[in-house]
Amino acid sequence: MIPEAVRDRLGLGAGTQFVVTGEGDVVVLKKLNPPSMADFDEIIATARRQARTAGLTKAHVRTAIRKTRQHR
């Protein structure tokens, strides 16, 4: 359990998600901060530009999704 004073200071609420790493006797919790919608839109735009540059099409994506779902 994370002490209340630490939760308050860091603004941690119920449902806060973390990446947890550890080495030896040290455990590190890193709060996950989702991107803003503007940041997310830019990430998507960048990914689409890179896909076009690489020659990927929607058909390629559909095929990859279908193959991935078959291997579950």
C-alpha positions as CSV (number, residue, x, y, z in Angstrom):
1,M,0.0,0.0,0.0
2,I,1.2,3.5,-0.8
3,P,1.1,5.8,2.2
4,E,-1.6,8.5,2.1
5,A,0.8,11.4,2.3
6,V,2.7,10.1,-0.7
7,R,-0.5,9.5,-2.7
8,D,-1.7,13.1,-1.8
9,R,1.6,14.7,-2.8
10,L,1.8,12.9,-6.1
11,G,-1.9,13.2,-6.9
12,L,-2.5,9.4,-7.0
13,G,-6.1,8.4,-7.0
14,A,-7.9,5.1,-7.2
15,G,-7.2,3.3,-10.5
16,T,-3.9,5.0,-11.1
17,Q,-1.8,2.7,-13.3
18,F,2.0,2.1,-12.9
19,V,4.9,0.4,-14.6
20,V,6.7,-1.6,-11.9
21,T,10.3,-2.5,-12.2
22,G,12.7,-4.0,-9.6
23,E,16.2,-4.9,-9.1
24,G,17.7,-6.4,-6.0
25,D,15.7,-5.0,-3.0
26,V,14.5,-1.9,-4.9
27,V,11.1,-1.6,-6.4
28,V,10.3,1.4,-8.6
29,L,6.7,2.5,-9.5
30,K,6.4,4.9,-12.5
31,K,3.0,6.5,-12.9
32,L,1.6,6.1,-16.4
33,N,0.5,9.4,-17.9
34,P,-1.7,8.9,-21.0
35,P,-1.0,11.4,-23.8
36,S,-3.4,14.3,-24.3
37,M,-5.8,14.1,-27.2
38,A,-3.6,16.6,-29.1
39,D,-0.5,14.5,-28.5
40,F,-2.4,11.4,-29.5
41,D,-3.6,13.0,-32.7
42,E,0.0,13.9,-33.5
43,I,1.2,10.3,-32.7
44,I,-1.5,8.9,-35.1
45,A,-0.6,11.4,-37.8
46,T,3.1,10.5,-37.6
47,A,2.3,6.7,-37.7
48,R,0.1,7.2,-40.8
49,R,2.9,9.2,-42.5
50,Q,5.4,6.5,-41.7
51,A,3.1,3.8,-42.9
52,R,2.5,5.6,-46.3
53,T,6.3,6.1,-46.7
54,A,6.8,2.3,-46.0
55,G,4.1,1.5,-48.6
56,L,1.7,0.0,-46.1
57,T,-2.0,-0.1,-47.1
58,K,-5.2,-0.6,-45.2
59,A,-5.3,-4.1,-46.7
60,H,-1.9,-4.9,-45.2
61,V,-3.2,-3.7,-41.8
62,R,-6.4,-5.8,-42.1
63,T,-4.3,-8.9,-43.0
64,A,-2.0,-8.4,-40.0
65,I,-4.9,-8.0,-37.6
66,R,-6.6,-11.1,-39.0
67,K,-3.3,-13.2,-38.6
68,T,-2.8,-11.9,-35.1
69,R,-6.4,-12.8,-34.1
70,Q,-6.0,-16.3,-35.5
71,H,-2.9,-16.9,-33.3
72,R,-4.6,-16.1,-30.0
